[in-house]
Amino acid sequence: MYRNISLNYVRAISGALVMWSTAAWGATLTWDANSEPDLAGYRVYRCSELPCTLQTGAAPVAVVGKNETSVNIGTPTKIQFYFITAYDSANRESGASNVVVVTPAPMTADSRNMKSPK
């Protein structure tokens, strides 16, 4: 089944996997579609520490259909680890993808809240 996932940020700093947005930013996991004929969908899991596996207590955060290849994971406030599995029509689950580390974007100063020095 499939193995590669990546992380895209919306409104962060510019870079290869980064885009700007005028709205509040969030993180989106994306992956390559699986071509198995009996693919039913994907499961997204999250951990707060490594190792991040089903055996170490990864928490399920989303289940999406076979035609979906991304999940918005919101605005990260702390370091989190994610992986994805594919499952088929008999509910058999693939091995895990690579683990993606999600690190919150650095805070930036908001000029509306800054005071001039006296």
Buried (B, 14 or more C-beta within 10 A) or exposed (E): BBBEBBBBBBBBEEEEEBEEEEEEBBBBBBBEEBEBEEBBBBBBBBBEEEEBBBEEEBEEBBEBEBEEBBBEBEEBEEEBBBBBBBBBEEEEEBEBBEBBEBEEBEEEEEEEEEEEEE
